[in-house]
């Protein structure tokens, strides 16, 4: 069974640009969670999607947004990139809060 | 709201030393508790979990016991190896399944030969 897959693995963007990160959950999982892990810091919860709807949102500005598609894959968009957005972005999936599984992450670097 | 507090690192140990990483939590109801491990350059992997009081989770020589009376879930290993060097995260999920996992800040462990 394929795990949670994230793409791209690495992404380099210029300040002010937009970044799009993608996540495919484990088959059968309907929830997708996004976390930000900045260097030296813990995991900060960003967004939670379930059955195509945004269920919860962490303390991040509106330029962090996303969506979940009918096949339960998800996209995280970060607009107007700032240097401090440089981080590892982790996606996790679950079925109704059970079986949480993480992907390997996308390393976003803003220069 | 629910929260997890874990000891701050970094923790540096010699090979074969004993490890304890403290984790305490605040939650209503009966949460499930987890330890995740993050090896350098990788995502998070589930190390072990416990879903009710007095449960002991174990994996790869690591153990943690769900102590409701002390609201704790300390991670222990009797003899660490260099390959155990990683960041360890304690986490909880509430019993409703309606909130995302709540993580501690992580503890970096370095094991030296």
Interface residues (C-beta under 8 A of the other chain):
Chain A: X6 X33 X35 X41 X42 X43 X45 X48 X55 X56 X90 X92 X96 X97 X98 X100 X101 X102 X103 X104 X105
Chain B: X34 X36 X42 X43 X44 X45 X46 X89 X93 X96 X97 X98 X99 X100 X101 X102 X103 X104 X105 X106
